[in-house]
Amino acid sequence: MLVKGILMIFIGSLIGWVTNYFAIKMLFRPHNEVNILGFKIQGLIPKRRNEMAESIAATIDAELISMKDITGTLDSIEIEDEIDKIVDVVVEDKLKKELLAKMPMAAMFINDSIMNKVKGVVKDAIEENKGEFVEIVINKLEENVDLKAMVVEKMEGFSLDYMEELTFRIAKNELKHIEIVGAFLGGVIGAAQFGISYFL
């Protein structure tokens, strides 16, 4: 009876572990639909990949970070230093060089003092209209950048092998615990069956 009890507990544990092991593997396997005795079998994630990508992207956009969250930070960014750099490039590389290339005689009248004044006027004009400038950028970003579509496209671009490897790497311990719990519950069921058969 003792051997029978140990054997039933062992078999129950083995069945519980194997069942959970294959259930975890079938999250991804098989990648492509397989027809076995009239039953169509395919891994959960490969089968519902597009639907899951849409769902995850929608959750990220609604709950985690949206384009409005990103553009909302633009108001708080100090862009004065960046404006200085941009104006320097525009005035020096564009205005001065192109003007002198087209009108060499202008070199007689354009000196550093005049260029600095031009830079100052341009910078002041941009600073005075900073709010309008940022608002235009924000509107353009919100109109033309679809964060949800970008996430979906990125996820659909992942190969199933990569997604499987990434999932098992991140959740390795948790998935192993599921297998162990399956073995434990299988053993408990085996012990219960032995107890029932013993007393009956």
GINORVEN-V844716 format. One record per backbone hydrogen bond with DSSP energy under -0.5 kcal/mol. NH is the residue of the N-H (numbers start at 1). CO is the residue of the C=O. If there is no record, write none. Layout:
NH|CO, NH|CO
This chain:
5|1, 6|2, 7|3, 8|4, 9|5, 10|6, 11|7, 12|8, 13|9, 14|10, 15|11, 16|12, 17|13, 18|14, 19|15, 20|16, 21|17, 22|18, 23|19, 24|20, 25|21, 26|22, 27|24, 28|25, 29|25, 34|41, 36|34, 36|39, 37|35, 39|36, 40|38, 41|34, 41|39, 43|30, 44|26, 45|27, 47|43, 48|44, 49|46, 52|48, 53|49, 54|50, 55|51, 56|52, 57|53, 58|54, 59|55, 60|56, 61|57, 62|58, 63|59, 64|59, 64|60, 65|60, 70|66, 71|67, 72|68, 73|69, 73|70, 74|71, 76|73, 77|73, 77|74, 79|77, 83|79, 84|80, 85|81, 86|82, 87|83, 88|84, 89|85, 90|86, 91|87, 92|88, 93|89, 94|89, 94|90, 95|90, 96|91, 97|92, 98|94, 99|95, 100|96, 101|97, 102|98, 103|99, 106|103, 107|104, 108|105, 109|106, 110|106, 111|109, 115|111, 116|112, 117|113, 118|114, 119|115, 120|116, 121|117, 122|118, 123|119, 124|120, 125|121, 126|122, 127|123, 128|124, 129|125, 130|127, 133|129, 134|130, 135|131, 136|132, 137|133, 138|134, 139|135, 140|136, 141|137, 142|138, 143|139, 144|140, 145|141, 146|144, 147|145, 150|146, 151|147, 152|148, 153|149, 154|150, 155|151, 156|152, 157|153, 158|154, 158|155, 163|159, 164|160, 165|161, 166|162, 167|163, 168|164, 169|165, 170|166, 171|167, 172|169, 175|171, 176|172, 177|173, 178|174, 179|175, 180|176, 181|177, 182|178, 183|179, 184|180, 185|181, 186|182, 187|183, 188|184, 189|185, 190|186, 191|187, 192|188, 193|189, 194|190, 195|191, 196|192, 197|193, 198|194, 199|195, 200|196
